[in-house]
Amino acid sequence: MTVFHFTGIKGSGMSSLAQILHDSGETVQGSDIDKYFFTENPLIERGIPILPFDPENIQPGMTLIAGNAFPDSHPEIVRANEIGVEVIRYHVFLGEYMNRFTSIAITGSHGKTSTTGLMSHVLSGYKPTSYLIGDGTGSGEKESEIFVFEACEYRRHFLAYHPDYAIMTNIDFDHPDYFADVNDVFEAFQSMALQVKKAIIAYGDDERLPKLQANVPVVFYGFGPENDFAARNIEKTTSGTSFDVFVRNEFYHSFSIPLYGDHAVLNSLAVISLCHYEGISAELIEQQLQTFTGVKRRFTVSQIGGRTLIDDYAHHPTEIKATIQSARQKYPDREIVAIFQPHTFTRTKAFLQEFADSLMGADQVYLCEIFGSAREQSGMLSIEDLISKIEGSKLLTTEGIEELLVHGDAVYLFMGAGDVQKFQQSFEQIVTKNETV
């Protein structure tokens, strides 16, 4: 039996895939930098070895799965090529692996992770289901017939996949370090659409998705009455959201979800649409929707000393708006304090005004220094450029975290794709310390 070695095992997709292979009975190990990432927790729970990067980790007979963030010049990859160990990129391996199942790709500029988690949860109540979620969660059921996975458009990696079904949540301009403009993003999704084997479930109210050409049926969902699946009579409360679903203008079923915001309704509607297409009963869908508890770092709520802290991966203006909208629904009478850490200099520059506009939906805004990436450590602007566009916003450092205490029992939104969690952890320590004094 081969040993699968993951170079960059703490990456969100890599960690999930390692868990799937381990659960399926394979021997798995991996390597990464000596820095904590929340994606390592499920690896540790499974007893999967996490080693420091070292060429000596690679031994004859292994298969090396390489994270996309690491170039061919990485010492472990060089060593593998020298001794004849097979090297396969993450997205290529995943594209081959899914052929064993009825595969469902969840893709889109926003909402991939939440929708993948929701779809996995609903289908797990129907048949044994394996899944790969972009929050670092993976599960490999040995009797699985279905495989649900998050398919990322970055660098067109999802073109390694030929799924049976694809859910497309939206098309928006992101990853400006790779895509030239939104038309370039559209072309990537158009190419992906031609690779789907059975059907596409697409957000029909999107400006661009209805223009897709495909060789399979395209089923549209959304709020507009022209969609095949439409959500109507939406009622938002502090405990969740309820809505009626109409299928081609005929009432189908009423659903209640313990989730907040328009995007949660749309994510649920995407799942409902695919399940209906597969003949799954409305009663089972509703039951599973009601018991969904969310995915990691997507509106993750904790209560510390009378304060409500929310951890969210939102790192694009569209996602920030959705997160603030959700907080307004769940906590209508509370002050909303946004703590945002921009992720990458190219994204911050490309969406500078859009970031400002979306963040102004909060009552108070604190901004953290821009978090770079392995590919991009500096840029032509600083956090001060964003601060200047948001009246009353302030720079926040971990050393000055006590400043947040003045907001009392506010709702604190910690948003970003970098290490914004360190600010939340520092704040939690200050709050806990004050509570015990």
C-alpha atoms as one frame of an Amber mdcrd trajectory, in Angstrom:
protein
   0.000   0.000   0.000   1.375   3.378  -1.008   1.870   6.223   1.458   0.286
   9.496   0.363   2.500  12.419   1.380   0.909  15.876   1.265   3.333  18.758
   0.715   1.463  21.659   2.301  -1.003  19.517   4.250  -2.391  22.455   6.270
  -3.917  24.076   3.175  -7.704  24.068   3.413  -8.273  21.779   0.432  -5.183
  19.677   1.162  -6.224  19.042   4.761  -9.710  18.024   3.622  -8.357  15.638
   0.980  -5.918  14.083   3.451  -8.835  13.412   5.810 -10.858  11.803   3.014
  -8.044   9.433   2.033  -7.356   8.558   5.681 -11.043   7.838   6.334 -11.094
   5.645   3.218  -8.340   3.449   4.652  -5.274   4.938   2.981  -1.975   5.683
   4.754  -1.497   9.450   4.893   1.141  11.874   6.168   2.104  15.431   5.315
   4.404  18.371   5.887   4.036  22.103   6.364   5.435  25.170   8.124   5.634
  25.266  11.909   2.734  27.674  12.393  -0.734  26.931  13.729  -3.637  26.800
  11.253  -7.120  25.713  12.299  -7.107  23.251   9.393  -4.635  21.036  11.268
  -7.058  20.178  14.079  -8.927  17.380  12.225  -5.582  15.962  11.051  -4.353
  15.743  14.641  -7.637  14.172  15.743  -7.143  11.420  13.151  -3.505  10.875
  14.103  -2.238  11.935  10.680   1.479  12.843  11.019   2.338  16.491  10.287
   6.087  16.903   9.679   8.310  19.932   9.087   9.230  20.435   5.426  12.237
  18.215   4.689  13.356  16.450   1.501  14.038  13.347   3.621  10.285  13.049
   4.217  10.040  11.688   0.686  10.841   7.996   0.345  10.565   5.477  -2.510
   7.092   4.005  -2.987   5.216   7.112  -1.899   2.831   9.275  -3.892   3.375
  12.998  -3.329   0.323  15.244  -3.527   1.553  18.808  -3.951  -0.331  21.862
  -2.737  -0.869  24.446  -5.453   0.918  27.136  -3.421   4.240  25.311  -3.748
   6.368  25.503  -6.931   8.142  22.608  -8.586  11.362  23.964  -7.050  10.169
  23.095  -3.524  12.810  20.776  -1.959  10.327  17.943  -1.326   9.085  18.031
  -4.913  12.653  18.155  -6.227  13.538  15.135  -4.074  10.477  13.221  -5.306
  11.419  13.803  -8.929  15.009  12.743  -8.238  14.051   9.357  -6.780  11.123
   8.620  -9.085   8.257   9.279  -6.670   5.047  10.246  -8.464   4.161  13.934
  -7.974   0.570  14.931  -8.600  -0.973  18.341  -8.029  -3.900  18.632  -5.645
  -6.475  19.628  -8.254  -5.313  16.955 -10.697  -5.564  14.226  -8.058  -9.011
  15.429  -7.049 -10.157  15.438 -10.670  -9.245  11.754 -10.983 -10.542  10.761
  -7.546 -14.103  12.015  -8.106 -14.659   9.622 -11.006 -15.475   6.897  -8.448
 -18.682   8.652  -7.399 -21.672  10.689  -8.467 -19.782  13.962  -8.164 -21.201
  17.367  -7.295 -18.947  20.401  -7.732 -19.841  23.567  -5.842 -18.290  26.605
  -7.485 -18.795  30.366  -7.735 -17.018  33.550  -6.740 -18.743  33.586  -3.334
 -20.601  31.076  -1.184 -18.728  27.933  -2.220 -17.755  26.760   1.252 -21.113
  27.386   2.920 -23.015  25.741   0.069 -20.669  22.744  -0.006 -21.154  22.266
   3.727 -24.928  22.559   3.395 -25.114  20.187   0.428 -22.917  17.632   2.200
 -25.101  17.760   5.303 -28.359  17.346   3.395 -27.117  14.495   1.189 -25.550
  12.684   4.169 -29.113  12.164   5.411 -30.000  10.547   2.083 -27.072   8.280
   1.143 -23.478   7.725   2.320 -21.652  10.841   1.152 -18.004  11.823   1.043
 -17.190  15.504   0.951 -14.408  18.050   0.693 -15.188  21.480   2.131 -12.911
  24.494   1.762 -12.919  25.156   5.499 -10.485  22.281   5.988 -13.159  19.642
   6.597 -13.175  16.327   4.772 -14.883  12.973   5.201 -14.412   9.757   3.268
 -17.269   7.325   3.833 -16.208   3.847   2.707 -19.634   3.067   1.223 -20.021
   6.450  -0.447 -21.974   6.804  -3.653 -21.828  10.604  -3.693 -18.887  13.002
  -3.556 -19.529  16.693  -2.869 -16.582  19.022  -3.254 -15.650  22.683  -3.402
 -14.267  23.641  -6.813 -12.121  26.786  -6.826 -11.865  28.931  -9.947  -8.493
  30.446  -8.979  -5.943  29.914 -11.756  -8.676  27.864 -13.471  -7.869  24.918
 -11.223 -11.462  23.690 -11.495 -10.867  22.847 -15.148  -9.210  19.660 -13.883
 -12.718  18.491 -12.934 -15.456  16.831 -15.002 -18.255  16.510 -12.425 -21.685
  14.990 -12.903 -23.325  18.092 -11.437 -22.159  21.653 -10.812 -23.756  24.297
  -8.645 -22.678  27.788  -9.714 -23.497  30.363  -7.043 -22.424  33.572  -8.846
 -19.760  35.171 -11.022 -17.917  38.184  -9.654 -14.494  39.730 -10.156 -11.977
  38.417  -7.637  -8.376  37.149  -7.608  -7.118  40.231  -9.490  -3.596  38.816
  -9.297  -4.707  36.222 -11.864  -7.918  37.243 -13.639  -7.752  40.302 -15.906
 -11.379  41.339 -15.355 -14.843  39.898 -14.775 -15.041  38.783 -18.413 -11.968
  36.652 -17.847 -13.705  35.110 -14.824 -16.792  34.434 -16.937 -14.713  32.671
 -19.592 -13.293  30.371 -16.896 -16.806  29.439 -15.742 -17.924  29.009 -19.343
 -15.123  26.487 -19.863 -16.123  24.704 -16.663 -19.780  24.546 -17.746 -18.834
  22.581 -20.874 -17.212  19.889 -18.704 -20.305  19.071 -16.602 -21.860  15.692
 -17.438 -25.481  15.739 -16.146 -26.793  19.166 -15.131 -25.865  22.642 -13.881
 -27.732  24.388 -11.054 -27.060  28.122 -11.470 -28.086  31.359  -9.734 -30.477
  32.867 -12.245 -30.511  36.412 -10.857 -26.780  36.722 -11.520 -25.812  39.182
 -14.237 -23.664  36.668 -16.112 -24.624  33.074 -15.275 -27.747  33.052 -17.505
 -25.427  33.684 -20.481 -23.620  30.354 -19.999 -23.655  27.850 -22.835 -23.765
  24.195 -21.800 -24.255  20.723 -23.255 -26.457  19.669 -20.329 -29.654  21.090
 -18.766 -29.168  24.314 -16.788 -31.612  24.784 -13.902 -31.852  28.321 -12.514
 -32.676  29.322  -8.951 -33.134  32.727  -7.317 -35.626  35.302  -6.106 -36.966
  36.320  -9.519 -40.184  34.628 -10.749 -38.557  33.637 -14.044 -36.287  31.137
 -12.248 -37.042  27.412 -12.312 -36.776  27.415  -8.502 -37.833  30.647  -6.792
 -37.871  31.618  -3.119 -40.891  33.709  -2.124 -42.639  34.926   1.031 -39.337
  35.235   2.859 -39.609  35.887   6.594 -36.514  36.883   8.549 -36.387  36.611
  12.334 -33.708  36.592  15.009 -33.840  32.770  15.043 -33.509  32.167  11.310
 -35.298  32.451   7.989 -38.348  30.814   6.428 -39.463  30.872   2.781 -41.664
  29.147   0.244 -40.200  27.467  -2.808 -42.006  27.556  -6.138 -40.935  25.213
  -8.931 -41.720  26.776 -12.304 -44.326  28.976 -10.599 -46.059  26.114  -8.760
 -45.814  25.897  -4.966 -43.477  23.104  -3.895 -42.751  23.326  -0.156 -42.071
  25.680   2.766 -38.649  25.585   4.401 -37.133  26.994   7.596 -33.389  27.377
   8.106 -31.421  28.404  11.213 -29.385  30.766   9.013 -29.329  34.481   8.277
 -29.133  36.772   5.266 -30.250  36.604   1.630 -27.194  34.566   0.716 -28.265
  31.796   3.134 -31.633  31.569   1.379 -29.900  31.331  -2.002 -27.428  28.692
  -0.809 -30.322  26.645   0.554 -32.287  27.097  -2.662 -29.341  25.787  -4.688
 -29.266  22.660  -2.535 -33.043  22.238  -2.743 -32.906  22.559  -6.532 -30.324
  19.813  -6.969 -32.033  17.502  -4.480 -35.380  17.967  -6.244 -33.650  17.188
  -9.545 -32.381  13.936  -7.988 -35.839  13.035  -6.630 -35.071  13.496  -2.930
 -38.171  14.192  -0.834 -38.949  17.687   0.409 -39.447  16.326   3.922 -35.908
  14.904   4.068 -34.447  18.107   2.631 -36.281  20.222   5.209 -35.210  17.974
   8.078 -31.568  18.189   7.092 -31.646  21.939   6.476 -33.015  22.537   9.953
 -30.140  20.665  11.611 -27.287  22.336   9.723 -24.927  24.087  12.142 -22.663
  25.808   9.615 -19.047  25.481   8.498 -15.856  26.771  10.045 -15.095  30.484
   9.832 -18.461  31.307   8.228 -20.475  33.396  10.718 -19.088  31.380  13.628
 -20.584  32.866  16.804 -19.077  32.765  20.301 -20.145  34.498  23.510 -17.432
  35.960  25.741 -18.274  38.019  28.828 -21.615  39.268  27.522 -20.141  40.178
  24.155 -20.955  38.452  20.867 -17.956  37.670  18.666 -18.349  36.420  15.104
 -15.514  34.908  13.076 -16.032  35.062   9.308 -13.840  34.395   6.268 -15.344
  37.370   4.379 -12.527  38.923   2.330 -14.370  40.429  -0.652 -16.786  43.401
  -0.581 -19.737  41.224  -1.586 -19.024  38.833   1.287 -18.595  41.660   3.807
 -22.022  43.054   2.863 -23.583  39.603   3.327 -21.944  39.116   6.742 -23.089
  42.511   8.016 -26.604  41.840   6.677 -26.695  38.534   8.567 -25.579  40.242
  11.778 -28.271  42.905  11.382 -30.929  40.198  11.040 -29.814  38.147  14.028
 -28.979  41.106  16.276 -31.265  43.949  15.134 -30.887  46.047  18.291 -27.120
  45.720  18.807 -24.203  47.861  17.693 -22.262  46.166  14.878 -18.480  46.599
  15.112 -16.497  45.413  12.067 -12.860  44.373  12.471 -11.506  43.714   8.980
  -8.118  42.522   7.765  -7.681  42.901   3.981  -6.153  39.879   2.258  -3.514
  40.561  -0.434  -2.412  43.917  -1.758  -3.749  43.312  -5.277  -7.264  42.598
  -3.982  -7.157  45.615  -1.652  -6.069  47.894  -4.495  -8.614  46.506  -6.971
 -11.570  46.877  -4.580 -10.485  49.812  -2.409 -13.692  51.846  -2.812 -15.905
  48.740  -2.763 -14.343  47.664   0.545 -15.057  51.097   1.975 -18.670  51.063
   0.767 -19.391  47.595   2.162 -17.756  48.241   5.545 -19.750  51.429   6.054
 -22.737  49.158   6.709 -21.304  48.603  10.199 -21.652  51.088  13.065 -17.903
  51.201  13.730 -14.992  49.974  11.623 -11.521  48.901  12.722  -8.933  47.949
  10.104  -5.895  45.696  10.509  -2.707  45.782   8.461  -3.003  44.113   5.044
  -2.225  40.392   5.144   0.004  39.369   2.244   0.381  35.922   0.722   3.137
  33.519  -0.242   3.030  35.044  -3.723   2.719  38.674  -2.657   4.442  40.152
   0.390   4.099  43.868  -0.421   2.215  46.291  -2.626   1.793  49.858  -3.788
  -0.645  50.860  -1.036  -1.133  50.508   2.716  -4.019  50.119   5.132  -4.025
  53.903   5.517  -5.448  54.176   1.988  -8.542  52.273   3.095  -8.794  54.079
   6.434  -8.916  57.401   4.575 -12.043  56.269   2.707 -14.084  55.236   5.759
 -15.051  58.093   8.046 -14.426  57.268  11.695 -12.504  54.057  10.977  -9.421
  53.265  13.037  -6.267  51.175  12.758  -6.283  48.198  15.130  -3.234  46.347
  16.430  -3.068  43.398  18.799  -1.249  45.651  21.276  -4.123  48.141  21.154
  -6.915  45.595  21.275  -8.277  47.064  24.528  -9.772  49.884  22.457 -12.584
  47.511  21.467 -13.802  47.302  25.066 -15.540  50.687  24.769 -18.261  49.075
  22.657 -19.578  46.967  25.536 -22.161  44.365  24.500 -21.795  45.070  20.778
 -21.594  42.394  18.087 -17.959  42.148  16.954 -17.409  40.901  13.393 -13.841
  39.657  12.835 -13.538  39.318   9.052 -10.715  38.291   6.742  -8.903  35.434
   5.012  -5.522  35.975   6.686  -4.799  35.684  10.409  -7.518  38.016  11.682
  -8.265  35.345  14.284  -5.259  36.515  16.289  -7.087  39.795  16.904 -10.164
  37.922  18.096  -8.055  35.730  20.372  -6.325  38.772  21.867  -9.693  40.428
  22.459 -11.096  37.276  24.072  -8.140  37.205  26.472  -8.685  40.864  27.446
 -12.420  40.323  27.978 -11.852  37.184  30.037  -9.203  38.925  32.136 -11.524
  41.842  32.874 -14.307  39.444  33.835 -12.117  37.737  36.453 -10.721  40.910
  37.982
